[in-house]
Amino acid sequence: IGLISLNDIVTFIINVYLNEAERIDDCFSTSVYEIIGVTNESSIDRPLSIENENTPLSSVIDKLCQGLHRCLVFDGTNHHRFTPKMLTQTDVVKYFVQNVDVFTEIQNALSLSVSSVMTDEAIASINEETLFVDALKHFKTHTAVPVVNEWGQVVANFSTTDLKSIPV
């Protein structure tokens, strides 16, 4: 069992385009199972988190802090008989922000500077003239890249989410 994200799909298409396929259409005959593990997010080495709706949030947060972006949540103990829902990192952050007045610790954390909570990893940027296919190559390692103009000023953000609006 695995979850496949837009990032997995984009990475798969990039790999096919760059390495294997004579035509990009070849990737559309690939089964979903073959895409599982294309990125670390869906890697078979990183087990899918399947939780019961009564699982303590602290348990799920620990998993999200270890690199999982989402987990499946079932409304019963037998996950084969119920339709799953999904809990994402964004859901957790939204919950805490919407209830910040209840959590004193979070109120204090919101006064921290951005640099005190972010990773120190530098990311690449692309310029406005970068070809689409070359911009896609950055998605093998990042889900978004800043777009800079000729003076090095950031003018946009190009992310895997932007690809959702491309007609297939």
C-alpha positions as CSV (number, residue, x, y, z in Angstrom):
1,I,0.0,0.0,0.0
2,G,1.3,3.5,-0.8
3,L,0.2,7.0,-1.4
4,I,1.3,8.8,-4.5
5,S,1.6,12.6,-4.6
6,L,1.9,15.0,-7.4
7,N,5.6,15.2,-6.7
8,D,5.9,11.4,-7.3
9,I,4.1,11.8,-10.6
10,V,6.2,14.8,-11.8
11,T,9.4,13.1,-10.8
12,F,8.4,9.9,-12.7
13,I,7.6,11.9,-15.8
14,I,10.9,13.8,-15.6
15,N,12.8,10.5,-15.2
16,V,10.9,9.0,-18.2
17,Y,11.5,12.1,-20.3
18,L,15.2,12.4,-19.4
19,N,16.2,8.7,-19.4
20,E,14.0,6.2,-20.9
21,A,11.2,7.1,-23.2
22,E,11.4,8.0,-26.8
23,R,8.1,9.7,-26.4
24,I,6.6,11.3,-23.3
25,D,3.3,9.4,-24.1
26,D,5.1,6.2,-23.0
27,C,4.7,7.2,-19.3
28,F,0.9,7.1,-19.6
29,S,0.8,3.4,-20.0
30,T,2.6,2.9,-16.7
31,S,0.7,1.4,-13.8
32,V,0.3,3.4,-10.6
33,Y,2.2,0.7,-8.7
34,E,5.3,1.4,-10.7
35,I,5.3,5.0,-9.5
36,I,5.4,4.1,-5.8
37,G,8.8,4.8,-4.4
38,V,9.9,7.2,-7.1
39,T,10.5,9.8,-4.5
40,N,11.4,9.5,-0.8
41,E,7.9,10.6,0.0
42,S,6.4,7.4,-1.3
43,S,9.5,5.2,-0.8
44,I,8.8,1.6,0.2
45,D,11.5,2.1,2.8
46,R,9.3,4.7,4.4
47,P,6.1,2.8,5.5
48,L,2.8,4.3,4.9
49,S,1.2,5.6,8.1
50,I,-2.3,4.1,8.5
51,E,-4.0,5.4,11.6
52,N,-7.3,4.9,13.5
53,E,-9.2,8.1,14.0
54,N,-8.6,7.7,17.8
55,T,-4.8,7.7,17.4
56,P,-3.3,10.4,19.6
57,L,-2.2,13.4,17.5
58,S,1.2,13.4,19.2
59,S,1.9,10.0,17.6
60,V,1.0,11.2,14.2
61,I,3.0,14.4,14.7
62,D,6.1,12.4,15.5
63,K,5.7,10.6,12.1
64,L,5.2,13.9,10.3
65,C,8.4,15.2,11.8
66,Q,10.2,12.2,10.4
67,G,9.4,13.2,6.8
68,L,5.9,11.9,6.2
69,H,3.7,14.5,4.6
70,R,0.3,12.7,5.2
71,C,-1.2,9.6,6.6
72,L,-4.4,7.7,6.0
73,V,-7.0,7.7,8.8
74,F,-9.7,5.1,9.1
75,D,-12.9,5.5,11.1
76,G,-12.7,1.9,12.4
77,T,-10.3,-0.7,13.5
78,N,-10.5,-2.7,10.3
79,H,-9.1,-0.5,7.6
80,H,-10.2,-2.8,4.8
81,R,-13.9,-2.2,5.4
82,F,-13.9,1.6,5.7
83,T,-13.2,4.5,3.4
84,P,-10.0,6.3,4.5
85,K,-9.6,10.0,5.1
86,M,-6.3,11.8,5.0
87,L,-4.5,13.9,7.6
88,T,-1.7,16.1,6.2
89,Q,1.0,18.3,7.7
90,T,-1.1,21.3,6.5
91,D,-4.1,20.0,8.4
92,V,-2.1,19.9,11.7
93,V,-0.6,23.4,11.1
94,K,-4.0,24.9,10.3
95,Y,-5.5,23.3,13.4
96,F,-2.9,24.8,15.7
97,V,-3.1,28.3,14.0
98,Q,-6.9,28.3,14.3
99,N,-6.7,27.4,17.9
100,V,-3.6,29.3,18.9
101,D,-5.3,31.1,21.8
102,V,-5.7,27.7,23.5
103,F,-2.0,26.7,23.2
104,T,0.3,29.0,25.1
105,E,3.4,27.2,23.8
106,I,2.3,27.9,20.2
107,Q,1.7,31.5,21.0
108,N,5.3,31.8,22.2
109,A,6.6,29.9,19.2
110,L,4.8,32.3,16.8
111,S,7.1,35.1,18.0
112,L,10.2,33.2,16.9
113,S,12.0,34.3,13.7
114,V,11.6,32.3,10.6
115,S,15.3,31.4,10.6
116,S,15.0,29.8,14.0
117,V,12.6,27.1,12.7
118,M,13.6,26.6,9.0
119,T,16.2,24.2,7.6
120,D,19.5,25.7,6.5
121,E,19.4,24.0,3.1
122,A,20.0,26.4,0.2
123,I,17.8,25.8,-2.9
124,A,18.4,26.5,-6.5
125,S,16.4,29.1,-8.5
126,I,15.5,29.4,-12.2
127,N,15.2,32.5,-14.3
128,E,12.3,33.7,-16.3
129,E,13.7,32.4,-19.5
130,T,14.2,28.8,-18.2
131,L,12.5,26.3,-20.5
132,F,9.6,24.4,-18.9
133,V,11.3,21.0,-19.3
134,D,14.5,22.3,-17.6
135,A,12.4,23.8,-14.7
136,L,10.8,20.4,-14.2
137,K,14.2,18.9,-13.5
138,H,14.4,20.8,-10.3
139,F,11.3,18.9,-9.0
140,K,13.5,15.8,-8.6
141,T,14.9,17.4,-5.5
142,H,12.5,20.2,-4.5
143,T,8.7,20.7,-4.8
144,A,9.1,24.4,-5.6
145,V,11.8,26.8,-7.0
146,P,11.9,30.5,-7.0
147,V,11.9,32.3,-10.3
148,V,14.2,35.3,-10.6
149,N,14.5,38.0,-13.1
150,E,17.7,39.2,-14.8
151,W,18.7,41.2,-11.6
152,G,18.3,38.2,-9.4
153,Q,15.0,39.4,-7.8
154,V,12.4,36.8,-7.0
155,V,9.4,37.4,-9.3
156,A,7.5,34.1,-8.8
157,N,7.4,30.7,-7.3
158,F,7.1,27.6,-9.6
159,S,5.9,24.5,-7.8
160,T,4.5,21.1,-8.5
161,T,1.1,22.5,-7.5
162,D,1.2,24.8,-10.5
163,L,1.1,21.7,-12.7
164,K,-2.4,20.8,-11.5
165,S,-3.8,23.3,-13.9
166,I,-2.2,21.9,-17.0
167,P,-4.8,20.2,-19.1
168,V,-4.0,16.5,-19.7
